[in-house]
Amino acid sequence: MQTFVDLFDRKIILTEEIKSHILKRPEMINHEDKIKETLNAPELLKRSVSDEKVVIYYKYYIKTPVTHKYLAVIVKINDKENFIISAYFTDRIKKGEIVWKKT
């Protein structure tokens, strides 16, 4: 289990099970540093349209294994603990309420 800190100083947990799931995507191998960076210094946070306790952290990277993409880190925000539930590179930002935006 790993613990990261987001831009609001909240502890975010990455379990070994979810880490294993994330690393099944070949393009995510060796990019844990980008997960940490995206949580700590995102460009945009959006609330999931399907679960109000899920927030998606986005950060744009010019160079990734799959060209230029956003890294999306999906986090379940709970009262006691916050958990990463997925992370992946994407070329689009999902619909949903903007929770926070870098200015």
LOMI-967377 format. One record per residue (C-alpha): residue in three letters; residue number from 1; x, y, z. Coordinates in nm, 2 decimals, padded with zeros to 4 digits. Example, Ala and Ser with C-alpha at 12.3 -4.5 7.8 and 13.67 -1.06 7.14 Angstrom:
// residues 2
SITE   rolo   kolti       c1       c2       c3
SITE    ALA       1    01.23   -00.45    00.78
SITE    SER       2    01.37   -00.11    00.71
// end
This chain:
// residues 103
SITE   rolo   kolti       c1       c2       c3
SITE    MET       1    00.00    00.00    00.00
SITE    GLN       2    00.12    00.35   -00.09
SITE    THR       3    00.00    00.68    00.04
SITE    PHE       4    00.00    01.00   -00.15
SITE    VAL       5   -00.10    01.36   -00.06
SITE    ASP       6   -00.32    01.57   -00.29
SITE    LEU       7   -00.32    01.94   -00.34
SITE    PHE       8   -00.57    01.98   -00.04
SITE    ASP       9   -00.33    01.79    00.19
SITE    ARG      10   -00.56    01.49    00.20
SITE    LYS      11   -00.40    01.14    00.22
SITE    ILE      12   -00.49    00.93   -00.08
SITE    ILE      13   -00.43    00.55   -00.06
SITE    LEU      14   -00.32    00.33   -00.34
SITE    THR      15   -00.37   -00.04   -00.25
SITE    GLU      16   -00.17   -00.32   -00.40
SITE    GLU      17   -00.48   -00.46   -00.57
SITE    ILE      18   -00.56   -00.13   -00.75
SITE    LYS      19   -00.20   -00.07   -00.83
SITE    SER      20   -00.19   -00.42   -01.00
SITE    HIS      21   -00.51   -00.33   -01.19
SITE    ILE      22   -00.36    00.00   -01.31
SITE    LEU      23   -00.03   -00.16   -01.41
SITE    LYS      24   -00.22   -00.41   -01.64
SITE    ARG      25   -00.22   -00.11   -01.88
SITE    PRO      26    00.13   -00.13   -02.04
SITE    GLU      27    00.14    00.25   -02.08
SITE    MET      28    00.11    00.29   -01.70
SITE    ILE      29    00.41    00.09   -01.61
SITE    ASN      30    00.68    00.31   -01.44
SITE    HIS      31    00.45    00.61   -01.41
SITE    GLU      32    00.37    00.61   -01.04
SITE    ASP      33    00.56    00.94   -01.02
SITE    LYS      34    00.30    01.09   -01.26
SITE    ILE      35    00.02    00.96   -01.04
SITE    LYS      36    00.18    01.14   -00.74
SITE    GLU      37    00.24    01.45   -00.94
SITE    THR      38   -00.12    01.46   -01.07
SITE    LEU      39   -00.27    01.43   -00.72
SITE    ASN      40   -00.03    01.69   -00.59
SITE    ALA      41   -00.04    01.94   -00.88
SITE    PRO      42   -00.34    01.87   -01.10
SITE    GLU      43   -00.48    02.11   -01.36
SITE    LEU      44   -00.84    02.02   -01.31
SITE    LEU      45   -01.06    01.82   -01.08
SITE    LYS      46   -01.41    01.70   -01.19
SITE    ARG      47   -01.67    01.52   -01.00
SITE    SER      48   -01.79    01.19   -01.15
SITE    VAL      49   -02.14    01.20   -01.30
SITE    SER      50   -02.22    00.85   -01.17
SITE    ASP      51   -02.08    00.88   -00.81
SITE    GLU      52   -02.07    01.21   -00.62
SITE    LYS      53   -01.79    01.08   -00.39
SITE    VAL      54   -01.56    01.02   -00.69
SITE    VAL      55   -01.33    01.29   -00.81
SITE    ILE      56   -01.11    01.28   -01.12
SITE    TYR      57   -00.78    01.45   -01.11
SITE    TYR      58   -00.64    01.56   -01.45
SITE    LYS      59   -00.29    01.67   -01.55
SITE    TYR      60   -00.17    01.71   -01.91
SITE    TYR      61    00.16    01.55   -02.02
SITE    ILE      62    00.32    01.64   -02.35
SITE    LYS      63    00.52    01.32   -02.34
SITE    THR      64    00.37    00.98   -02.25
SITE    PRO      65    00.40    00.63   -02.39
SITE    VAL      66    00.09    00.70   -02.59
SITE    THR      67    00.18    01.05   -02.72
SITE    HIS      68    00.04    01.37   -02.55
SITE    LYS      69   -00.24    01.29   -02.31
SITE    TYR      70   -00.40    01.37   -01.98
SITE    LEU      71   -00.34    01.15   -01.69
SITE    ALA      72   -00.67    01.09   -01.51
SITE    VAL      73   -00.64    00.97   -01.15
SITE    ILE      74   -00.98    00.86   -01.01
SITE    VAL      75   -01.02    00.89   -00.63
SITE    LYS      76   -01.30    00.79   -00.40
SITE    ILE      77   -01.33    01.06   -00.14
SITE    ASN      78   -01.47    00.93    00.19
SITE    ASP      79   -01.50    01.07    00.54
SITE    LYS      80   -01.22    00.86    00.69
SITE    GLU      81   -01.00    00.74    00.40
SITE    ASN      82   -00.96    00.83    00.03
SITE    PHE      83   -00.87    00.57   -00.22
SITE    ILE      84   -00.74    00.57   -00.58
SITE    ILE      85   -00.97    00.34   -00.78
SITE    SER      86   -00.80    00.38   -01.12
SITE    ALA      87   -00.56    00.58   -01.33
SITE    TYR      88   -00.51    00.60   -01.70
SITE    PHE      89   -00.40    00.82   -01.99
SITE    THR      90   -00.68    00.98   -02.19
SITE    ASP      91   -00.72    01.23   -02.46
SITE    ARG      92   -01.04    01.38   -02.33
SITE    ILE      93   -01.18    01.51   -02.00
SITE    LYS      94   -01.50    01.35   -01.89
SITE    LYS      95   -01.83    01.54   -01.83
SITE    GLY      96   -01.91    01.64   -01.48
SITE    GLU      97   -01.90    01.93   -01.23
SITE    ILE      98   -01.57    02.12   -01.20
SITE    VAL      99   -01.45    02.08   -00.84
SITE    TRP     100   -01.13    02.28   -00.88
SITE    LYS     101   -00.94    02.44   -01.17
SITE    LYS     102   -00.58    02.57   -01.18
SITE    THR     103   -00.57    02.94   -01.25
// end
